[in-house]
């Protein structure tokens, strides 16, 4: 199944780049401690954030040359965490898109949020739209989905694996997104990036 191919990273530590991005959970960190996020992949680098001892859905985009550090997304950029404190995590998605997932793009700015409790889309200068899932299925190295709305508009989403920039910061994402919008007053196609990590959501 696609979920296994996308999210199960072998514990050997020698995973190839095509296995990433992948999801992990924190392990081996004491209840009163935190997992530090570093500016660069070494313990002497500046601390720029932290993750609690029970953190889950941590999306690793790439590994350092020695495989000991993983690059993760942050709201305004990227950071590095020690892989020895992470364990592979399978995100259960059946044949649909795993939730939560957040996507965004620029020119114009738009944002898509797919959450366990509901899905929504908004674009700069427009009201938020509640989306109603119509179909979701695995695509080539990702997923495809379509959504309806109260006003009978149709929204299509294609997400594929691949490093992506949001055009607004130096942050790297692990997934590329294309949004297709078909409304009574016209159609539009938007490009953007996605993350599966809710802590790093745009």
C-alpha positions in Angstrom: 0.0 0.0 0.0 1.2 3.5 -0.7 1.1 4.5 3.0 3.8 2.0 3.8 6.0 3.2 0.9 5.6 6.8 1.9 5.9 6.7 5.7 7.8 3.6 6.8 11.5 4.4 7.0 13.7 1.5 7.8 15.3 1.6 11.2 18.7 0.7 9.9 19.6 4.4 9.5 20.8 3.8 5.9 17.5 4.8 4.2 17.8 6.2 0.8 16.6 9.7 -0.2 13.6 8.3 -2.0 12.1 7.2 1.3 11.8 10.8 2.4 9.8 12.7 3.5 8.7 10.3 6.2 7.0 10.6 9.6 8.6 9.9 12.9 7.9 10.1 16.7 10.1 11.2 19.5 11.7 8.3 21.5 14.3 8.1 24.3 13.6 11.7 25.6 12.8 12.0 29.3 9.4 13.3 30.4 11.0 16.5 31.8 13.3 17.0 28.8 12.9 18.2 25.2 14.4 17.3 21.8 16.4 20.3 20.5 16.1 21.7 17.0 19.4 23.0 15.7 20.3 25.5 13.0 22.8 23.1 11.5 23.3 19.3 11.7 25.6 19.2 14.7 25.2 19.4 18.5 27.2 22.6 18.7 24.9 24.5 16.4 22.5 27.1 17.7 19.3 25.9 19.2 16.3 27.3 17.3 13.5 25.3 18.7 12.4 22.2 20.5 9.9 19.3 20.4 8.4 17.8 23.5 9.1 14.2 24.7 5.9 12.8 23.2 6.0 14.5 19.8 4.5 12.7 16.8 4.1 13.3 13.1 7.5 14.8 12.8 8.2 15.1 9.0 11.9 14.5 8.1 12.7 15.9 4.7 16.3 14.9 4.3 19.3 13.4 6.2 22.7 14.9 6.9 25.6 13.3 5.1 26.4 11.1 8.0 22.7 10.1 8.5 22.7 11.2 12.1 20.6 14.4 11.7 17.2 14.9 10.0 16.0 18.2 8.3 12.5 19.2 9.4 10.2 22.1 8.6 9.5 25.1 10.8 7.1 27.9 10.3 9.7 30.2 8.9 12.5 27.9 7.7 14.1 24.5 8.5 16.0 23.0 11.3 17.8 19.8 12.2 17.1 17.1 14.9 19.1 14.1 16.0 17.8 10.9 14.4 18.8 8.8 17.3 15.8 10.3 19.2 13.3 9.5 16.4 11.5 6.3 15.6 9.6 5.6 12.3 5.9 6.2 12.5 3.3 5.0 10.1 0.6 7.5 9.4 -2.7 5.6 8.8 -4.4 7.0 5.8 -6.0 3.9 4.2 -6.2 4.9 0.5 -6.9 8.6 1.2 -4.7 11.6 2.1 -3.3 11.4 5.6 -4.5 14.1 7.9 -3.5 16.6 9.1 -1.9 18.0 6.0 -1.4 21.7 5.2 -0.6 23.3 1.9 0.1 26.8 0.8 1.2 28.9 -2.2 1.9 32.4 -3.3 0.9 34.8 -6.1 -1.8 35.0 -4.9 -1.4 33.6 -1.4 -3.6 30.5 -0.7 -3.9 27.9 2.0 -5.4 24.5 2.2 -5.9 22.6 5.5 -7.1 19.0 5.6 -7.8 18.0 9.2 -9.5 15.0 10.9 -12.4 17.3 11.7 -12.9 18.9 8.3 -11.2 20.4 5.3 -10.9 24.1 4.3 -9.5 26.4 1.6 -8.8 30.1 1.6 -7.3 32.6 -0.8 -6.2 36.1 -0.1 -9.1 38.5 -0.5 -11.7 35.8 -0.4 -13.8 34.1 2.3 -12.8 30.7 3.7 -14.4 27.8 1.9 -15.4 24.6 3.6 -14.6 21.6 1.4 -16.5 18.4 1.2 -14.4 15.4 0.1 -15.7 13.6 -2.9 -12.9 11.2 -3.7 -9.3 10.5 -2.6 -6.9 8.0 -4.0 -3.2 7.3 -4.3 -1.5 9.0 -7.2 2.0 8.6 -8.7 4.2 9.0 -5.6 1.5 10.9 -3.7 -2.3 11.4 -3.7 -5.1 12.8 -5.8 -8.3 14.2 -4.3 -11.4 16.1 -5.3 -13.7 18.3 -3.2 -17.1 19.9 -3.6 -18.6 23.0 -1.9 -22.0 24.5 -1.0 -21.9 26.6 -4.2 -21.2 23.6 -6.4 -17.6 24.6 -7.1 -15.1 21.8 -7.6 -11.6 21.7 -6.1 -9.0 19.2 -7.2 -5.7 18.5 -5.5 -2.6 16.6 -6.6 0.2 16.1 -4.1 3.5 14.5 -5.2 6.8 13.9 -3.4 9.5 16.4 -4.1 11.4 19.3 -2.4 9.4 22.5 -2.8 9.8 26.2 -1.9 6.9 28.4 -0.9 8.3 31.5 -2.6 8.0 33.5 0.6 10.8 32.1 2.8 13.9 29.9 2.8 11.9 27.0 4.1 11.9 23.7 2.2 8.9 21.4 2.1 8.7 17.7 1.2 5.7 17.8 -1.1 4.5 19.7 -4.1 0.8 20.6 -4.6 -1.3 21.6 -7.6 -4.8 22.9 -6.9 -7.4 22.9 -9.7 -10.5 25.2 -9.0 -13.6 25.1 -11.2 -16.2 27.7 -10.3 -19.2 29.2 -12.1 -17.2 32.4 -12.8 -14.1 30.6 -14.2 -11.3 28.1 -13.5 -7.9 28.5 -12.0 -4.8 26.4 -11.3 -2.6 27.1 -8.3 0.9 25.8 -7.4 2.2 25.3 -3.8 3.9 23.1 -1.2 2.6 20.8 1.6 3.6 19.5 5.0 2.3 16.6 7.0 3.7 18.0 10.2 1.0 20.0 12.0 3.6 21.8 14.2 5.2 23.2 11.1 2.0 24.1 9.3 1.9 27.4 7.4 
